Amino acid sequence: MRLVTISRVTEGMELARDVISGRPNELPMLRSGVRLTSNLAGRLANSGVHAVWIEDELGEMIEPVEPLSPEVRAATQKAAIEALDSAREALRRGQAIPDDVVQKVAATAAAIARAIVDCPEAALALDDLAAADTYTYRHSLRVTTLGLLLAHRVLREDGWVDWAGRRRFDEIEERLTTLGTGLLIHDIGKLAVPHDILNKPNTLSPDEYEVVKTHPEAGVEMLPSDRMSSLVLAVVRSHHERWDGLGYPHGKAGDRIHLFARIAAPADVYDAITSDRPYKRAALPHVGVRAVVAGAGTQFDPTIVSHFQRIVMPYSVGHEIALPDGGFGVVAAVDPDFPYSPTVRVQRDDGHIDEMVVDMSAGKTEAAAEIVPPNPPVVPAGPAAPDAVTGQRAPLSAA
């Protein structure tokens, strides 16, 4: 199968995967096996869906790996919705989130942790084709999934350091569950930020950015801290801290930032860059990867970024890319050792299908980049990368 942008859908293409509608338990917008028409493509585009998986000869035998089964995905999304809805009501009443909701979130995090243990890394399909108006819920799911995949590799390869300074390689699943709990609710404090600020279509003013920067501490205040793991609170409080000390809310630097928050940070930013938001279109995976890599040593822990590069490929299996000769191909395979040289499958004018390794490294394919959605966002690199809450650049005075 292969992922095709809505603008390149042609009459009769066969849908390979359901297009989900948003909240769990709702019927899909379209079922797999449906033959697409221009009318259906237009309806999908109007609903905020910009690409679909199709099945045809060019995509035959290409199988991107889904980290989560549909069942685990639905349960995770349901838990995120319940937690956010409960938090919204608790905020209205000036109360903490109820214990039973926190327990459901932890149980869901445990299910994700179990699901990703045996998941291969390089062929991952992190795309979620839900409608654009469900960003808050999808963000929780995607950041949790990516964060736990990243954490599993970090803990497996590097271990973790306990209170006595000992490096350990045990209790990995338990630690993944704790991290996953924090990731699922990491942005819960955004509920305390005015909607018009979070969804402002242009750069925030310094005063507005200061309001946004209150959301990590606001999230901690919503949680029952006397009954909540300090590690969960570290994720909620510190996922916007930066390796160079220029983050918020406390300006911590280096390994003074908890490992869990250092893992959450690139997962959060990558998803913010590559997701549709009310005020911007999603950037392509290679743009998100380049932004994370550019932030190594400034915004992010460079060791965590090195692990990130083994999991998230700039050119994903099943995705179309534009070729230097003006044609199109689909990524059939990727090698983590050579992420900018994917194996690409192309169909010639005579119908013959070939595979080739294509060099997509910087400077050689700028004029033939991947298919870009209309009005793509400009994503800065390095220390000025977009804030993961808003997807916008912070005002210069606050950077």
C-alpha positions in Angstrom: 0.0 0.0 0.0 1.1 3.6 -0.4 0.1 7.0 1.0 -1.3 9.4 -1.6 -2.2 13.1 -1.1 -5.8 13.9 -1.8 -4.7 16.2 -4.7 -3.3 13.1 -6.4 -6.2 10.8 -5.9 -7.6 9.5 -9.2 -10.9 7.9 -10.0 -11.2 4.2 -9.0 -8.3 4.1 -6.5 -8.9 1.5 -3.9 -8.7 2.6 -0.2 -6.4 0.4 1.7 -7.2 1.5 5.3 -10.2 2.9 7.0 -10.3 6.7 7.2 -11.3 7.3 10.8 -13.7 10.1 11.7 -12.3 11.3 15.0 -13.5 10.2 18.4 -13.5 6.4 19.2 -16.6 4.4 18.7 -17.7 6.6 15.7 -18.0 4.9 12.3 -15.1 5.5 9.9 -15.6 8.2 7.3 -14.7 5.6 4.7 -14.0 1.9 4.9 -11.1 0.1 3.3 -11.9 -1.4 -0.1 -14.0 1.7 -1.2 -13.2 2.9 -4.7 -12.4 6.6 -4.5 -14.0 9.3 -6.7 -13.3 13.0 -7.1 -16.5 13.6 -5.0 -15.3 11.5 -2.2 -11.8 13.0 -2.3 -13.3 16.5 -2.1 -15.4 15.5 0.9 -12.3 14.1 2.7 -10.3 17.3 2.0 -13.1 19.4 3.4 -13.1 17.2 6.5 -9.4 17.9 7.1 -8.0 14.6 5.6 -5.1 15.4 3.3 -3.8 11.9 2.4 -5.1 8.3 2.2 -3.6 4.9 2.0 -4.4 3.1 -1.3 -3.8 -0.4 -2.6 -2.5 -0.7 -6.2 0.3 -2.3 -8.2 2.9 0.3 -7.3 2.3 -0.1 -3.6 2.0 -3.9 -3.7 3.8 -5.7 -0.8 4.7 -2.4 0.9 3.6 -2.8 4.5 4.3 0.2 6.8 4.3 -1.0 10.4 1.6 0.4 12.7 3.0 0.6 16.3 -0.5 0.2 17.8 -3.4 -2.1 16.9 -6.7 -0.5 16.1 -8.0 -1.7 19.5 -5.1 -0.2 21.5 -5.3 3.0 19.4 -9.1 3.4 20.1 -8.6 2.7 23.9 -5.8 5.2 24.1 -7.8 7.9 22.3 -10.8 7.2 24.6 -8.6 7.5 27.7 -7.2 10.8 26.4 -10.6 12.2 25.7 -11.9 11.2 29.1 -8.9 12.7 30.9 -9.2 16.0 29.1 -13.0 16.2 29.5 -12.6 15.4 33.2 -9.8 17.9 33.6 -11.9 20.6 31.9 -14.7 20.0 34.4 -12.3 19.8 37.3 -10.8 23.1 36.2 -14.2 24.7 36.1 -14.7 23.5 39.7 -11.2 24.3 40.9 -10.5 20.6 41.7 -7.9 18.1 40.7 -8.5 15.3 38.2 -10.3 12.4 39.9 -8.2 9.3 40.8 -10.3 6.9 38.6 -9.5 8.9 35.5 -5.7 8.9 36.4 -6.0 5.1 36.8 -7.6 4.7 33.4 -4.8 6.7 31.8 -2.2 4.6 33.6 -3.9 1.4 32.4 -3.9 2.7 28.8 -0.3 3.7 29.0 0.5 0.1 30.2 -1.3 -1.2 27.1 0.8 1.0 24.8 4.0 0.0 26.6 3.2 -3.7 26.0 2.3 -3.1 22.4 5.5 -1.3 21.4 8.0 -3.7 22.9 8.4 -5.9 19.8 7.7 -3.2 17.3 10.4 -2.8 14.6 11.6 0.7 14.2 12.6 1.8 10.7 9.3 1.0 8.8 7.0 2.7 11.3 3.9 4.5 10.0 3.2 7.3 12.6 0.5 8.9 10.5 -3.0 9.3 11.8 -5.6 10.2 9.2 -8.3 11.5 11.6 -10.1 14.7 10.8 -8.2 17.9 11.7 -10.6 19.0 14.4 -9.5 16.2 16.7 -5.9 17.5 17.1 -5.8 17.6 20.9 -6.7 13.9 21.2 -4.5 12.7 18.3 -1.6 14.7 19.7 -1.8 12.8 23.0 -1.9 9.5 21.2 0.9 10.2 18.7 3.3 11.8 21.3 2.7 8.9 23.7 3.3 6.3 21.0 6.5 8.0 19.6 7.7 8.9 23.1 7.4 5.3 24.3 9.1 3.9 21.2 11.9 6.3 21.8 12.1 5.5 25.5 12.1 1.8 24.9 15.2 2.2 22.7 16.9 4.5 25.2 16.2 2.3 28.2 17.2 -0.8 26.3 20.5 0.6 25.0 21.5 3.0 27.7 19.6 1.9 30.8 18.5 4.4 33.5 20.1 5.7 36.7 18.4 5.1 40.0 18.5 7.2 43.2 21.8 5.7 44.3 23.5 6.5 41.0 23.4 2.9 39.7 22.8 2.3 36.0 20.1 -0.3 35.6 18.4 -2.2 32.8 15.5 -3.7 34.7 11.9 -2.6 35.3 11.7 -1.2 31.8 8.0 -1.9 31.2 7.1 -0.4 34.5 9.1 2.8 33.6 7.5 2.9 30.2 4.0 2.8 31.8 4.9 5.7 34.1 6.3 7.7 31.2 3.3 6.9 29.1 1.0 8.1 31.8 2.8 11.5 31.8 2.8 11.6 28.0 -0.9 11.0 27.6 -1.6 14.0 29.9 1.5 16.1 29.2 -0.4 19.0 27.7 -3.4 18.9 30.1 -2.5 22.4 31.3 -3.4 23.9 28.0 -7.0 23.8 29.2 -6.1 26.7 31.4 -4.8 28.8 28.4 -7.4 30.9 26.6 -8.6 29.3 23.3 -7.9 32.4 21.3 -4.2 32.4 22.3 -3.7 28.7 21.6 -5.3 29.0 18.1 -3.9 32.4 17.1 -3.1 32.2 13.4 0.1 34.3 13.6 3.1 34.9 15.9 2.2 35.3 19.6 3.0 38.6 21.3 5.5 38.4 24.3 2.6 38.7 26.7 0.6 35.9 25.0 3.7 33.7 25.0 4.1 34.2 28.7 0.5 33.0 29.1 1.3 29.9 27.1 4.4 29.2 29.2 2.1 28.8 32.3 0.6 25.5 30.9 3.1 23.0 32.4 2.7 24.3 35.9 -1.1 24.6 35.4 -1.1 20.9 34.3 0.7 19.9 37.5 -1.8 21.8 39.6 -4.7 19.9 38.0 -3.2 16.5 39.0 -3.5 14.9 42.5 0.2 15.4 43.3 -0.1 13.6 46.7 -1.1 10.4 44.8 0.7 10.9 41.5 4.2 9.6 40.7 6.8 12.3 40.7 8.0 11.0 37.4 4.6 11.6 35.8 4.7 15.2 37.2 8.2 15.6 35.7 6.9 14.9 32.2 4.0 17.4 32.6 6.1 20.1 34.2 9.4 19.8 32.2 8.6 18.7 28.6 9.3 22.3 27.4 12.7 22.6 29.2 15.6 22.8 26.8 19.0 21.2 26.9 20.7 24.6 26.8 18.6 26.0 29.7 16.5 28.4 27.6 13.2 26.5 28.1 10.4 26.9 30.6 9.0 26.9 33.2 12.3 26.7 35.3 15.1 27.1 32.8 16.7 23.7 33.7 19.6 22.6 31.5 21.3 19.3 30.6 20.8 16.3 32.8 19.1 18.5 35.4 16.1 17.9 33.3 14.6 14.5 34.1 15.2 11.8 31.5 11.5 11.3 30.9 11.0 15.0 30.0 14.1 14.9 27.8 12.5 12.0 25.9 9.1 13.7 25.7 10.5 17.0 24.2 11.5 15.8 20.7 8.4 13.6 20.4 6.2 16.6 21.3 7.9 18.9 18.8 8.0 16.4 16.0 4.3 15.8 16.3 3.5 19.5 16.5 5.5 20.2 13.3 4.0 17.2 11.3 0.4 17.7 12.4 -2.4 19.8 11.0 -3.4 22.6 13.3 -6.3 25.1 13.0 -3.8 27.8 11.8 -1.2 25.8 9.8 -0.9 22.8 7.5 1.3 19.8 8.5 4.9 19.7 7.5 6.2 16.5 6.0 8.1 14.0 8.0 11.6 15.0 6.8 10.9 18.6 7.9 10.1 17.4 11.4 13.1 15.1 11.5 15.4 17.9 10.3 14.1 20.3 13.0 14.7 17.7 15.7 18.2 16.9 14.5 19.0 20.6 14.2 18.0 21.1 17.8 20.4 18.5 19.1 22.6 20.1 21.8 20.5 23.2 22.0 16.8 22.4 22.3 17.2 18.6 22.9 19.5 16.1 24.6 21.9 15.1 21.7 21.9 11.4 22.9 18.1 11.3 22.8 18.2 12.8 19.3 20.6 10.1 18.1 18.1 7.5 19.3 15.3 9.4 17.6 17.1 9.2 14.3 17.0 5.4 14.5 13.3 5.4 14.9 11.8 8.2 12.8 12.8 8.2 9.2 12.7 11.4 7.2 11.2 9.5 4.3 8.7 7.0 5.5 7.8 3.6 4.1 4.8 3.9 1.8 5.1 7.7 1.3 5.3 9.2 -2.1 8.3 11.4 -3.0 9.0 13.6 -6.0 12.1 12.5 -8.0 14.8 14.7 -9.6 13.4 13.8 -13.1 10.0 15.2 -12.2 8.3 11.9 -11.7 7.0 10.3 -8.5 7.9 7.2 -6.6 6.9 5.5 -3.4 9.3 4.6 -0.6 9.6 0.8 -0.5 12.3 0.5 2.2 14.5 2.6 4.4 17.9 1.8 6.0 18.4 3.6 9.4 22.1 3.8 8.6 21.4 5.8 5.4 18.1 7.5 6.2 18.4 10.0 3.3 18.8 7.3 0.7 15.5 5.4 0.7 14.7 2.6 -1.8 12.1 4.1 -4.1 9.7 2.2 -6.4 8.7 3.9 -9.6 6.3 3.0 -12.4 7.5 3.9 -15.9 5.4 5.1 -18.8 5.2 1.6 -20.2 3.9 0.3 -16.9 7.1 -1.4 -15.8 7.9 -1.0 -12.1 11.5 -0.4 -11.0 13.2 0.1 -7.6 16.2 2.3 -7.0 18.1 4.0 -4.2 17.5 7.7 -4.3 19.8 10.3 -2.6 17.5 12.8 -0.9 20.2 14.5 1.2 20.2 18.3 1.6 21.4 20.3 -1.4 20.8 17.6 -4.0 17.0 17.5 -4.2 15.9 21.0 -3.1 14.1 21.5 -6.4 12.4 18.1 -6.2 11.4 17.8 -2.6 8.5 15.6 -1.4 5.0 16.4 -2.4 4.2 19.5 -0.4 0.7 20.3 0.7 -0.7 23.8 -0.3 0.7 26.6 1.9 3.2 24.5 3.8 4.5 26.0 7.0 8.0 27.4 7.2 9.8 25.5 10.0 12.9 27.1 11.5 15.7 24.9 12.6 17.8 24.8 15.8 17.2 27.0 18.8 14.3 28.9 17.2 12.3 25.7 16.5 8.5 26.1 16.8 7.0 25.8 20.3 5.3 22.4 20.5 2.2 23.8 22.1 1.3 26.3 19.4 3.4 25.2 16.4 4.5 28.8 16.2 7.8 30.6 16.8 8.0 32.3 20.1 8.5 36.1 20.0 12.1 37.0 19.7 12.1 38.6 23.1 11.0 35.3 24.7 13.2 32.9 22.7 
